[in-house]
Amino acid sequence: MQQVIDVPECDFCHSIDLILFYDKPSGLIVQCAECGYSRVPANVHLSSDSITLLAG
C-alpha cells in the first residue's frame, strides 16, 4: 500500500529540516540541515511549506 507523506523528510536520517537551493551545475538541490545528505528534489519537496528556500 502506498503511503502519503505530508511533510518531506531526509532519505538518510529522516529529519524534516530540509533546505532547497539552486546550484549552477546541478540545478535545484534539497539538502538535509542535520546530516548534509543532498538529492534532486521531488514534487513533494517543491510543494512543501516546511522547506527553507535559499535564494542567492
N, C-alpha and C positions, 0 to 999 in steps of 0.2 A: 504494500500500500504506500502511496506517495504521501510525504509529509509536507505541509505548507510551513515555510519559515517566515514568521512575521518580522523578525529582526535578523539581518545577516550577521554571520559570525565567522571568525578565522577558521580556516580548514585545518590548521595545525593545532592551535591551543584553545580554540572555541571561545576566544574573547570577543566581545561585541564592540570593543573600542577600535574602530577602523578609520582609516584616513584615505580619501580619494584624491589623487593628484595626477597631473599631466607631466609626462616625461617625453621630450622631443623624439628620441629614438624609439621608444616603446609605445607611446600613446598613453591612454588612461591606465592607471595602476591603482589597485586597492592594496593598502599595506596595514598590517596589524600594528597598533601602537605599543603592544606589550612584547611580542616576540620578534617583530620585524618581518614576518612572512609576507610576501607580496605576490600578487597574481593579477591577471587581466580581470576586470570587473564583469559580473554577470548582470542581467536585467534587475535582479533583486537588489544589487548594490546601488545601481543608478537611481532607483525609485525610492530609496530609503531616506527618511528624515534623520536617522540616528548616526549617519556617517559624516564626519568632518570633511569639508571641501577646502583644499588649499589651492588658492589661485596665486599665480606668481607672475 
